[in-house]
Amino acid sequence: MKNRITAAILALFLGGIGAHKFYLDRPRPGVVYLLFCWTFIPALIGVVEFFVLISQSNQEFNSRYNEHFKPPSVVSASQTIDEQLELLRDLKERGVITEAEFEARKEMLGVH
């Protein structure tokens, strides 16, 4: 599974040679970056892509670059509140949801 922060760091430091494109399984643009690296244009584009990647949410990044990623279902009718809360804690620890999302979903369950 690809990591958004890793891709962003590669774009910032090695964007001129397209390292982030290869990391994200986009070899064609990566080769174009390699072919034009002597112009420094790919390096400038890499800096822009760094900011784009950093500003993306994890969900948007996963839907774009991790094709097989499916976020787990958070709420199921057959689960108890304790089971749902435990699942939310697990999602927060793995970085799938933020602290704010965790708190909002916890309130939806009626847990304060």
LINPE-V16896 format. One record per residue. N is the residue number from 1. RES is the residue in one letter. OMEGA is omega in degrees with one decimal (none if undefined). Layout:
BEGIN
<<N;RES;OMEGA> <N;RES;OMEGA>>
END
This chain:
BEGIN
<<1;M;-178.8> <2;K;-178.6> <3;N;-177.6> <4;R;-177.9> <5;I;177.5> <6;T;179.0> <7;A;-179.5> <8;A;179.3> <9;I;176.3> <10;L;178.9> <11;A;-178.4> <12;L;-172.9> <13;F;-177.9> <14;L;-179.4> <15;G;-179.9> <16;G;177.8> <17;I;174.0> <18;G;-177.4> <19;A;-179.7> <20;H;177.9> <21;K;177.2> <22;F;178.4> <23;Y;-177.9> <24;L;179.6> <25;D;174.7> <26;R;-172.7> <27;P;-178.9> <28;R;175.9> <29;P;178.0> <30;G;178.2> <31;V;177.3> <32;V;177.3> <33;Y;178.7> <34;L;-178.1> <35;L;-176.8> <36;F;-176.4> <37;C;-179.4> <38;W;-179.6> <39;T;-177.3> <40;F;175.8> <41;I;177.1> <42;P;178.3> <43;A;178.0> <44;L;177.9> <45;I;177.7> <46;G;178.0> <47;V;177.6> <48;V;179.9> <49;E;174.4> <50;F;-179.4> <51;F;177.7> <52;V;-178.7> <53;L;-179.7> <54;I;-176.5> <55;S;178.7> <56;Q;172.4> <57;S;177.6> <58;N;-179.4> <59;Q;178.8> <60;E;178.7> <61;F;-179.1> <62;N;179.9> <63;S;-178.3> <64;R;-170.7> <65;Y;177.3> <66;N;-172.4> <67;E;-175.5> <68;H;-178.9> <69;F;173.7> <70;K;179.4> <71;P;180.0> <72;P;177.2> <73;S;-175.9> <74;V;-174.9> <75;V;175.8> <76;S;-177.2> <77;A;-176.5> <78;S;-178.5> <79;Q;174.3> <80;T;179.5> <81;I;178.8> <82;D;179.0> <83;E;178.8> <84;Q;178.4> <85;L;177.8> <86;E;177.9> <87;L;177.2> <88;L;178.1> <89;R;179.1> <90;D;178.8> <91;L;179.2> <92;K;-179.6> <93;E;179.8> <94;R;178.1> <95;G;179.3> <96;V;176.1> <97;I;-180.0> <98;T;177.3> <99;E;-179.9> <100;A;177.6> <101;E;178.2> <102;F;-178.5> <103;E;-179.8> <104;A;-179.9> <105;R;176.9> <106;K;177.6> <107;E;178.0> <108;M;177.5> <109;L;-179.3> <110;G;179.0> <111;V;-178.3> <112;H;none>>
END
